[in-house]
Structure formats: structure tokens, C-alpha cells
Amino acid sequence: MHVVFCRNVLIYFGREPRAGGLRQLAASAAPGGFIGVADGERLAGATPAGRAFAPFAADQRIHRYEH
């Protein structure tokens, strides 16, 4: 996938389900692909899979897949 909008989804998951969801997103993301999350959601540093996404447009909560 090149673009995924996952707004107001991850906040409803516990730690392990969130990590699993991020692993799935990372596994299906195209190199250089993007993910958009809501204001209350964090990716960077959340889990090893979350660290694969680097902030791209931080004010818009858009991250880029780096691996």
C-alpha cells in the first residue's frame, strides 16, 4: 500500500493488538509509503514496527515508511 489513513483506530487497541496492527501495516506498506493517524495517536517509538514510520508532516500526523 502506498497510503493508509488509520485515524482514530489505534487508540482503541491495547498494547499488543496495536503492535500487531502496526506490524501488519509495516508488512504491507510500500517503501516510502505513508500512514496518516489522528492527533491522539503515536507511531514513532510506540513499538518496533511503529519505529519503521518516520514523521513526514508532523503537524498533519503523516508518517512515512522508512524500511
FENVENBEL-V719995 format. One line per field, one symbol per residue. phi: phi as a letter, one per 30 degrees, with the letter a starting at -180 (. if undefined). psi: psi as a letter, one per 20 degrees, with the letter a starting at -180 (. if undefined). burial: # if it has 24 or more other ideal C-beta (glycine too) atoms within 12 Angstrom, else .. A space follows every 50 residues. Layout:
BEGIN
phi = ???
psi = ???
burial = ???
END
This chain:
BEGIN
phi = .cbbcbdhcddccdeddddddddddddcddeidbbcbdedcbceidaedd ddccecbedcicccdcc
psi = qhppolpkghiiqrgghgggghggghhipqpjrqpprrhiqqgpigrghh iioqpgnhhjlpqppi.
burial = ...#.#...#.......#..##..##..#...#####...#.#..##.## .##.......#####..
END
